[in-house]
Amino acid sequence: MDAKVNPAAEAQAERRQAHAVIVRNSRDGDVPAMLAIYLHHIRRGVDPGIEENEFETPDAEDLKRRRKSMQRRKMPHILADDGGVVVGYAYAVPFRKRPAYRYCVKHSIYVNNDHLRRGIGRLLMSALIDSCAAAGFRQMIGYIDAANRASLALHEAFGFRQVGYLPSVGYKFGHWTDTIMVQRSLGPGATEPPKS
Ligand SMILES: CC(C)(COP(=O)(O)OP(=O)(O)OC[C@H]1O[C@@H](n2cnc3c(N)ncnc32)[C@H](O)[C@@H]1OP(=O)(O)O)[C@@H](O)C(=O)NCCC(=O)NCCS
């Protein structure tokens, strides 16, 4: 028996095949799309809430300011563009402000809820790792909610190791939450001193 044909799904699949998803630097004009992706996920509670001073949800101006400030520091802020639609974004920020930590970044990655499990996370993670390594960073750190299996699996696939378990550090949706800290090295890692 023939499988049922869904013309709308078929047309969508054809459109997807017509162009490849590209990864590019984000621009100011992308902020509303990135914000929509972010707000969707934090409302569902997947983010461990690592951003300092973020007791209120950010607005477009906050995101624009942060993007500009990271751009000035030459930190990657990238997105996945599927034929003009922002389907995900990722960025790195300094791990800590003190100069001793200048070769270490912490990162975030978010994929549009309608585009999960299409390889966008992999695409972004790979590009983010390459950009951070090319910029001379040596260690990359992520904080992941312990219940976030998708993110834990994605990080594991890219060689991140679990280096810390922070029990009950979050409180959301009426219960305490644990955070897992993951880390991987970049480029030569700690096998040689930094170039500058
Ligand atoms: C985590 C996230 C970025 C993954 O993005 P994605 O585009 O769906 O991931 P991909 O399709 O590239 O999948 C890559 C790998 O991640 C893992 N993965 C992704 N989603 C998964 C899920 N729901 N359950 C288990 N593993 C999953 C798998 O190992 C997968 O490889 P496979 O498809 O070969 O099995 C996405 O789920 C997301 O944006 N989640 C909400 C925001 C978030 O949690 N960000 C991280 C904060 S630390």
The ligand as a Gaussian input file, in Angstrom:
#p B3LYP/6-31G(d) Opt

LIG

0 1
 C       20.175000      21.483000      22.142000
 C       19.800000      21.994000      20.756000
 C       20.648000      23.219000      20.434000
 C       20.061000      20.880000      19.705000
 O       19.789000      21.420000      18.427000
 P       19.282000      20.528000      17.197000
 O       19.397000      21.348000      15.964000
 O       17.941000      19.964000      17.466000
 O       20.345000      19.358000      17.198000
 P       20.818000      18.480000      15.963000
 O       19.660000      18.128000      15.085000
 O       21.982000      19.123000      15.305000
 O       21.305000      17.162000      16.724000
 C       22.650000      16.957000      17.055000
 C       22.751000      15.887000      18.127000
 O       22.267000      16.390000      19.371000
 C       21.599000      15.334000      20.077000
 N       20.179000      15.682000      20.250000
 C       19.526000      16.718000      19.704000
 N       18.246000      16.753000      20.141000
 C       18.098000      15.703000      20.974000
 C       17.031000      15.207000      21.757000
 N       15.826000      15.814000      21.752000
 N       17.238000      14.125000      22.532000
 C       18.434000      13.507000      22.549000
 N       19.510000      13.916000      21.815000
 C       19.333000      15.004000      21.053000
 C       21.771000      14.095000      19.255000
 O       22.986000      13.491000      19.665000
 C       21.908000      14.657000      17.860000
 O       22.588000      13.820000      16.982000
 P       21.722000      12.784000      16.086000
 O       20.666000      13.598000      15.422000
 O       22.739000      12.237000      15.151000
 O       21.145000      11.799000      17.038000
 C       18.274000      22.320000      20.679000
 O       17.571000      21.227000      21.188000
 C       17.858000      23.573000      21.410000
 O       17.987000      24.680000      20.895000
 N       17.328000      23.391000      22.633000
 C       16.802000      24.494000      23.396000
 C       17.865000      25.490000      23.796000
 C       18.953000      24.827000      24.577000
 O       18.722000      23.929000      25.377000
 N       20.167000      25.302000      24.350000
 C       21.327000      24.821000      25.036000
 C       21.422000      25.548000      26.341000
 S       22.786000      24.875000      27.258000

